[in-house]
Amino acid sequence: MSIVKSFSDAVLKTWLNELGLEHYLCDECRGLHLVEMQSKEGVAECRLFAEEWGFLLSTEFQIRPSALMTVLAEIGPLNVDYPTLKIFLDTEDDGVPYLVASATAYTGAGMTEGQFALFVTTSLEMTNRLLGELAEMNCLYLEEDAENPAPASMLH
């Protein structure tokens, strides 16, 4: 088990292949998109970034605008329930709000392939659990929401 201290795209791709995780390198964000997680309903993006300080695994969940206050009220308890994830809201004036769940691994002393596997699999497992909890809370913005928008209420 050798310790790697410099992480090229080739090393990360090899390690992700060893884990059986389909991925692709995005030219826009320079992140490795994890296809299986990203293909789940309610997930906008799931990306792994190699930074100079370590790894960032970030997943963005699309939140129904009408559920924004519910999610906001649950941010604290969710961060307690998922201590290996940092969970926060990302909102824009014109778009669907996102709940972002991210995990970090610091690699200043290096990392073995086994440590990388543990980081990625544990982070994805926690993210999947969070996705299930958000689905139970009925907070996710799903494709059917976009196809069948709620009728606008009429005010007199």
C-alpha positions, -999 to +999 in steps of 0.1 A: +000+000+000+018+031-012+010+066-001+003+090-030+010+127-024+003+141-059-031+133-075-033+136-112-065+130-131-051+097-143-046+085-107-081+095-097-097+080-128-079+047-121-090+047-084-126+055-094-125+027-120-112+003-093-143+012-072-165+006-102-177+042-103-185+055-137-173+091-142-164+117-167-142+148-166-161+180-171-143+207-192-163+235-175-158+228-138-127+204-140-145+181-117-150+143-121-187+138-123-200+106-107-226+093-131-245+069-109-252+094-081-258+122-106-284+101-125-307+099-094-339+119-095-335+151-075-297+152-079-284+180-101-247+172-099-223+150-080-186+159-085-152+150-071-126+178-071-089+174-065-077+206-048-042+214-036-053+207+000-072+175-007-105+162-021-140+177-022-169+155-030-199+177-037-235+168-045-263+193-053-299+184-047-327+204-064-352+216-039-388+226-046-391+263-040-422+257-018-401+234+005-374+260+010-385+269+045-389+233+055-353+225+044-340+256+060-355+245+093-339+211+090-303+223+081-291+221+117-305+186+124-293+173+091-258+185+098-260+167+132-273+135+116-246+135+088-215+147+106-192+137+077-211+160+054-213+198+053-249+206+043-260+241+032-285+259+009-275+276-023-302+299-037-304+321-067-330+348-075-340+332-108-335+295-103-344+264-083-328+263-049-301+237-042-292+218-010-254+211-012-238+182+006-201+181+006-174+160+021-137+168+024-105+147+028-072+164+035-042+149+017-013+169+030+003+137+044-007+117+013-034+091+009-035+054+000-059+039-025-077+022+004-081+055+022-095+071-009-119+042-014-131+046+022-136+084+018-155+081-015-177+051-006-186+065+029-193+100+015-216+085-012-234+063+013-241+093+035-252+113+005-276+085-006-291+084+029-296+122+028-312+118-006-337+093+009-344+116+038-351+145+015-374+123-006-393+113+026-396+150+034-410+156-001-385+184-006-369+174-039-377+192-072-384+162-095-389+160-132-426+157-128-427+190-110-412+207-140-436+189-164-467+196-142-463+230-125-488+239-099-515+263-111-510+298-101-534+309-074-558+337-081-560+366-057-591+388-056 
